[in-house]
Amino acid sequence: MIDGWTQTMGALPLLGIAAAAIALILVLVIVFKLHAFLTLILVSLVTAFATGIPAAEIVPTLTSSFGGTLGSVALLVGLGAMLGKLVEHSGGAQALADRLIALFGESRAPLALGVASLLMGFPMFFDAGLVVMLPVIFAVAARLGGPVLRYAIPSAVAFSVMHVFVPPHPGPVTATELYGANLGLVLALGLVVAIPTWYVSGYLWGKVCARQFPFTDADGLFGSIDDDDVKNPPKVSTVLLVLLLPMLLIFMNTGLDFLRAAGKVSKDATWFHVARALGSSPVALLISVLVALAALGFARGEKGTALEKIVDSSLGPICSVVLITGAGGMFGGVLRTSGIGQALSDSMEDIGLPVIVAAWLIAVVLRLAQGSATVALVTAAGLMAPAVAAGSFSSGQVVAITLATAAGSVFGSHVNDSGFWLVGRLLGMDVSTTLRTWTVQQTIESVMGFLASVALFALL
């Protein structure tokens, strides 16, 4: 929010402005084919004026929201693309894809990719994990010649469910603290909710998406590699170590957060902050890129100049992804600053629904209004925490409410969510296709997670 300024519009006109802005984005991008980057900047500007944000604060709001999104996304996607390019160029992605197919068979390759992503998604954030896995996904798709979405959706959804439901990711950890839930129980039951939710909304939905959109262009961000040009490809074990390194470093970081939330580690200790810095996603990926340069480059006889060109070539294709994702964050930032999400959540508090339903529904409204799943989860948990504290709920029921709130926060990813643009552009989908695949998937994931949470609430 802006200091000294209070939104005077009611929830209804604000909701109308938000709906009109979203419709305008879809019309400009789908009908008039205006570039998404230009569209998001234009509509963000118009929305800022329409919602009454002070004129002197409009440009700072746009740039701060854009920069805030880029601060997290650009480093992760840039470093992840470098790592992916090194894995792809060395022949490592193809070697790993061949090994996966040999072990699990062609028919179970999507399942294998999804399970691998679930394991990697335990410590890794959604966007970082997806970018790191992309070269393997594309290599498997190219090797088998099937629809890209058959392999990409199960993997992407695996990272999503782990990020939303399972500590030590920041959203569920913060919600756990706000609700006063037991962190270990949230972790255990979060997995109970996440795994079947992934199977239905990721693995099975991936089959549906592959039938509806059977495009097979698997070059993606990394270009096509002729296997005959790859000399001295790395061992599969080397590729696995390179890909697991960022996961292990990030696991150290998120594991420390888990211990801090459980009261086992003092956050004032110097070693704690040093370890967290080394295990932060950008630093972990930086270390992994440096290791990949040595293990997948110098160790195979590549020279420094050649490696520099290989790494540099990975940045060009992701520029559009990064800029559009930042512009999506700009639009979401304008909606947050305007008070649309807050006005809607305030108007819903007095409806009188059961606490677990109200928590999910408020998170859904916040998610649809401003885009960020983490913001929706944390804000909804903050709003519902007094009601949960005042209720006579068992520890298991409090955990179920926490997971229901998390489920609501992922509902219906669309044009105000930077993740919507990230997934769509990384997988080579246009806006219409992304809406019919990823938006629907996120809705299924949310509803399934909510129903599972309600079932746990009734049992515990």
Buried (B, 14 or more C-beta within 10 A) or exposed (E): EBEEBEBEBEBEBBBEBBEBBBEBBBEBBEEEEBBBBEBBBBBBBBBBEBBBBEEEBBEEBBEBBBBBBBEBBBBBBBBBBBBBBBBBBBBBBBBBBBBBBEEBEBEBBBBBBBBBBBBBBBBBBBBBBBBBBBBBBBBBBBBBEBBBBBBBBBBBBBBBBBBBBBBBBBBBBBBBBBBEBBBEBBBEBBBBBBBBBBBBBBBBBBBBBBEEBEEBEBBBBBEEBEEEEBEEBBEBEBBBBBBBBBBEBBBBBBBBBBBBBBEEBEEEEEEBEEBBEBBBBBBBBBBBBEBBBEBBBEEBEBEEEEBEEBBEBBBEBBEBBBBBBBBBBBBBBBBBBBBBBBBBBEBBEEEEBEBBBBBBBBBBBBBBBBBBBBBBBBBBBBBBBEBBEEEEBEEBBBBBBBBBBBBBBBBBBBBBBBBBBBBBBBBBBEBEBBBBBBBBBBBBBBBBBBBBBBEBBEEB
